[in-house]
Amino acid sequence: MKKLLLLSSLLVLTFSFSACSTKDQDVIENGEQNINQDKKIQEEKKVEIKKTSSTIIDSIKSGDTVSSPINITGKTEAKRNKLFVELRDSEHASKVRGYAVITEKNDAKNDFKITLNFVFNSTKEGYIAAYELDDEGQEKNLIEIPVNFETAE
């Protein structure tokens, strides 16, 4: 009788653990799906923002390998001291930041230029970003160009 009771308890425990494991796996898979969906939404927002940018960087093309010092030029609707230019890592974190010098014209597009210096040891892939700040200090009119950085040996 004790053996039967022990065996039935063992079976119940085994099935309970396997049910928990299945539930845990479902939670993990659902969590990963939610994370992937959030990343997809964030990427769609970035693409959406890039399409609405009024700034054009004409000295750098997607996929270029850049070295320090880097001269960045282009056109923008931003006014004096309102355009930030950054070198960002592959996670979009700012590594080097500066104000672009803007030459204001009578037409809507103003010329800008900036020279940025950098020494990266491990940042090989990243972005050149240009943007303005809105009244709340949030980026607006963002453009990011994927580039490769020459690293220090």
Sequence and secondary structure as in RCSB ss.txt:
>XXXX:A:sequence
MKKLLLLSSLLVLTFSFSACSTKDQDVIENGEQNINQDKKIQEEKKVEIKKTSSTIIDSIKSGDTVSSPINITGK
TEAKRNKLFVELRDSEHASKVRGYAVITEKNDAKNDFKITLNFVFNSTKEGYIAAYELDDEGQEKNLIEIPVNFE
TAE
>XXXX:A:secstr
 HHHHHHHHHHHHHHHHHHHHHHHHHHHHHHHHHHHHHHHHHHHHHHHHHHT   EE S  TT EE SSEEEEEE
ES  TT  EEEEEETT  EEEEEE EEE  SSS EEEEEEE    SS  EEEEEEEEE TTS EEEEEEEEEEE 
   
